Amino acid sequence: MAYITGLRRNKTEYTPQFVVSIDEETCIGCARCYKVCAHDVLTFEEVDEDDSAKMYMKVTNPDNCIGCQACGRTCSKKCFSFAPVEM
């Protein structure tokens, strides 16, 4: 199985990990991931639950992801899943 790889400034290779999903049960809707992503990968989703609304993030444009994992590093609840892209 071959994966897409990148090249760092120091000429070493790495395998980017792209966002696959966000755990809706764990996400608290703080929007830290949304603010750090400059590639329009995420959006807010609102769920009405018995007189109260819960916000959480949703992956809406996965093809825009560049594999930097900044969203996952800023997530205090660690609700992101990542995977490399197979060639």
C-alpha positions, 0 to 999 in steps of 0.5 A: 500500500503506497501513500502520498508523501511530502518533503520537509524543508530539511529534505526528509519525507513525511506522510500527511494525515488528512481529516476523516471525521469528527466525533460528534459526541465528544465535540463541544463546538468551541470552534478552535479547529474552525478558527485555525483551518484556513482551507474551509474544511469545517463548518458548524452543525446545530442539533436541537435537543429538548429546548437546548441547541448543541453545536458541533463541528462537521467535516464538509469539504474534506477535499480541501484538507492539506493534511496539516492536522492543525485542527486536531492539535487545537482540539482539547477533546481530541475528537478528530480522526486522521488517515493518510491518502492511498495512491 
